[in-house]
Amino acid sequence: MKPLIPLNIDERLKAKGLVLPDAPEPLGAYIPSVLSGNLLFLSGMLPLKGGKLKRAGKAGSDVTLAEAKEDAAQIVLNALAVVKQQLGDFNQIVRCVKLTGYVACAPDFFEQPQVINGASELLFELMGEHGRHCRSAVGVSALPLNSPVEIDFIFEVCK
């Protein structure tokens, strides 16, 4: 299934003043994405910018809600860089199907959905209705590199 209208993600990024970074390198023994049938699975992405975390720590103690939400948006940019690296461009994307967000947080922090909204809202802005997805937002005690947020993605693509 092809998108009904071109997604124009590159144009929307430019209009928002956002620059797609280079696709982040894996931090372990895995690959960043796997295309299986018409689904593109992305490994967990961190809010890396220039190869380094934007900030470290737990939401609700070291990192504010606004900062964690910003980190979630950075993760979308990293994820789209991986998608573009895998597919060559964005023209094959049909939609974002699902994302799972993990928020390293203080024990009394319960705003995981609001953190992951940073990713969901940016996907909708960049992809329109094709960016609407189902998702989970999970609080965890720790993430790699002491990152406050990690998100993995599933995209439907056409061949």
URKA-V583831 format. One record per pair of residues at least 12 apart in sequence whose ideal C-beta (glycine too) atoms are under 7 Angstrom apart, sorted by the first residue. I is the first residue (numbers start at 1). GAP is how many residues later the second one is. Records with the same first field share a line. If there is no record, write none. Layout:
I = GAP / GAP
//
This chain:
1 = 93 / 157
2 = 92 / 156
3 = 90 / 91 / 127
6 = 85
7 = 83 / 86 / 120 / 123
9 = 71 / 81 / 117 / 118
10 = 80
12 = 113 / 114
13 = 113
16 = 109
18 = 59
20 = 57 / 60 / 61 / 64
21 = 28 / 56 / 57 / 60
22 = 59
23 = 58 / 59 / 62
24 = 21 / 24 / 54
26 = 17
27 = 117
30 = 13
32 = 50
33 = 49 / 53
35 = 51
38 = 118 / 119 / 120 / 121
39 = 115 / 117
40 = 43 / 46 / 115 / 117
41 = 113
42 = 37 / 40 / 110 / 111
43 = 109
44 = 106 / 107 / 108
45 = 30 / 33 / 34 / 105 / 106 / 107
46 = 29 / 98 / 99 / 101 / 104
47 = 24 / 27 / 28 / 100 / 102
48 = 30
49 = 25
53 = 92 / 94
54 = 17 / 20
55 = 12 / 93
56 = 89 / 90 / 91
57 = 89 / 91
58 = 46 / 47 / 48 / 90
59 = 44 / 45 / 46 / 50 / 56 / 89
60 = 45 / 46 / 48 / 49
61 = 45
63 = 85
65 = 46 / 49 / 50
68 = 35 / 47 / 80 / 81
69 = 45 / 46 / 48 / 49
70 = 48
71 = 77 / 78
72 = 29 / 43 / 44 / 46 / 47 / 77 / 79
73 = 45 / 46 / 49
75 = 44 / 74 / 76
76 = 43 / 46 / 47
79 = 74
83 = 72
87 = 70
92 = 65 / 66
93 = 37 / 62 / 64
94 = 36 / 62 / 63 / 64
95 = 35 / 61
96 = 27 / 31 / 34 / 35 / 37 / 57 / 59
97 = 36 / 57 / 58 / 59
98 = 35 / 36 / 37 / 56
99 = 20 / 34 / 36 / 52 / 53 / 54
100 = 35 / 36 / 51 / 52
101 = 14 / 15 / 18 / 34 / 35 / 36 / 37 / 48 / 50
102 = 36 / 38 / 41 / 47 / 48
103 = 12 / 34 / 36 / 37 / 45 / 46
104 = 36 / 37 / 38 / 39 / 43 / 44
105 = 34
109 = 30
112 = 25 / 26 / 27
113 = 24
115 = 22 / 34
116 = 19 / 21
119 = 32
120 = 15
//
